Amino acid sequence: MDASWLDAVKWDRDGLVPVIAQEVGSNDVLMFAFMNREALALTAERGRAVYWSRSRQRLWHKGEESGHVQQVHEIRLDCDNDVVLLKVTQLGHDPSIACHTGRHACFFQKLDGAMWQTVEPVLKDPERIYK
Amino acid sequence: MDASWLDAVKWDRDGLVPVIAQEVGSNDVLMFAFMNREALALTAERGRAVYWSRSRQRLWHKGEESGHVQQVHEIRLDCDNDVVLLKVTQLGHDPSIACHTGRHACFFQKLDGAMWQTVEPVLKDPERIYK
């Protein structure tokens, strides 16, 4: 494989790049994660989002436990070559669930005055997602 | 000021948090940057995006040179408390310009096979933005 497009990415000191996953159609920002070089190569090859789990220090095939796989339509890179944006279809549940809390998206806490308020509903109990 | 909402944020080892700026209306992801505690406090206080410039190691009042200020409508935090999402109106040019290259958004390089292709137009010459 010609991997020069992977060399164009400015990997950080840990060999990672931040990744934003945005839902096609709604344009909702679903989640934020990291990829290493192998994860980005696999994502491009398979058309399924593969991240690098910093907590588990291993590849994380999104949906491997939850079934909430992300079909990747586009891979974009920013002006500084150090941030990736994925345009995805979030599969596995309708309405779509990207967050491990069972919510549509991870950004469900909204600043209200000096308080973070949870403003999005749980669509599926995580105990039923991860069983 | 009651700053306990700032304590809820999980700052990284450099005291920063990654921030995604999303345009209200279009839902376009405009840019990605970082904030330190002071930048996030100022952003909330003023309703204008203030980032931390890692290259210049100082506060970066978005639009301070370009005039491309971001009016902040919502500040959101993710499930792990370590990523911020801003919902903004991108001011200063119509159509809106968030990127220092004079483009609408920073994510203008699209992976096409094994090549990054520039797929978004320059709306204003950067030499005319930063003069």
Boltz contact constraints between the chains, C-beta under 6 A:
constraints:
  - contact:
      token1: [A, 2]
      token2: [B, 114]
      max_distance: 6.0
  - contact:
      token1: [A, 5]
      token2: [B, 114]
      max_distance: 6.0
  - contact:
      token1: [A, 5]
      token2: [B, 116]
      max_distance: 6.0
  - contact:
      token1: [A, 8]
      token2: [B, 116]
      max_distance: 6.0
  - contact:
      token1: [A, 18]
      token2: [B, 18]
      max_distance: 6.0
  - contact:
      token1: [A, 20]
      token2: [B, 20]
      max_distance: 6.0
  - contact:
      token1: [A, 20]
      token2: [B, 29]
      max_distance: 6.0
  - contact:
      token1: [A, 22]
      token2: [B, 29]
      max_distance: 6.0
  - contact:
      token1: [A, 27]
      token2: [B, 27]
      max_distance: 6.0
  - contact:
      token1: [A, 29]
      token2: [B, 20]
      max_distance: 6.0
  - contact:
      token1: [A, 29]
      token2: [B, 22]
      max_distance: 6.0
  - contact:
      token1: [A, 29]
      token2: [B, 85]
      max_distance: 6.0
  - contact:
      token1: [A, 32]
      token2: [B, 83]
      max_distance: 6.0
  - contact:
      token1: [A, 74]
      token2: [B, 110]
      max_distance: 6.0
  - contact:
      token1: [A, 75]
      token2: [B, 111]
      max_distance: 6.0
  - contact:
      token1: [A, 76]
      token2: [B, 107]
      max_distance: 6.0
  - contact:
      token1: [A, 76]
      token2: [B, 110]
      max_distance: 6.0
  - contact:
      token1: [A, 77]
      token2: [B, 109]
      max_distance: 6.0
  - contact:
      token1: [A, 77]
      token2: [B, 116]
      max_distance: 6.0
  - contact:
      token1: [A, 78]
      token2: [B, 106]
      max_distance: 6.0
  - contact:
      token1: [A, 78]
      token2: [B, 107]
      max_distance: 6.0
  - contact:
      token1: [A, 79]
      token2: [B, 99]
      max_distance: 6.0
  - contact:
      token1: [A, 79]
      token2: [B, 101]
      max_distance: 6.0
  - contact:
      token1: [A, 79]
      token2: [B, 106]
      max_distance: 6.0
  - contact:
      token1: [A, 83]
      token2: [B, 32]
      max_distance: 6.0
  - contact:
      token1: [A, 85]
      token2: [B, 29]
      max_distance: 6.0
  - contact:
      token1: [A, 85]
      token2: [B, 107]
      max_distance: 6.0
  - contact:
      token1: [A, 99]
      token2: [B, 79]
      max_distance: 6.0
  - contact:
      token1: [A, 101]
      token2: [B, 79]
      max_distance: 6.0
  - contact:
      token1: [A, 106]
      token2: [B, 78]
      max_distance: 6.0
  - contact:
      token1: [A, 106]
      token2: [B, 79]
      max_distance: 6.0
  - contact:
      token1: [A, 107]
      token2: [B, 76]
      max_distance: 6.0
  - contact:
      token1: [A, 107]
      token2: [B, 78]
      max_distance: 6.0
  - contact:
      token1: [A, 107]
      token2: [B, 85]
      max_distance: 6.0
  - contact:
      token1: [A, 109]
      token2: [B, 77]
      max_distance: 6.0
  - contact:
      token1: [A, 110]
      token2: [B, 74]
      max_distance: 6.0
  - contact:
      token1: [A, 110]
      token2: [B, 76]
      max_distance: 6.0
  - contact:
      token1: [A, 111]
      token2: [B, 75]
      max_distance: 6.0
  - contact:
      token1: [A, 114]
      token2: [B, 2]
      max_distance: 6.0
  - contact:
      token1: [A, 114]
      token2: [B, 5]
      max_distance: 6.0
  - contact:
      token1: [A, 116]
      token2: [B, 5]
      max_distance: 6.0
  - contact:
      token1: [A, 116]
      token2: [B, 8]
      max_distance: 6.0
  - contact:
      token1: [A, 116]
      token2: [B, 77]
      max_distance: 6.0
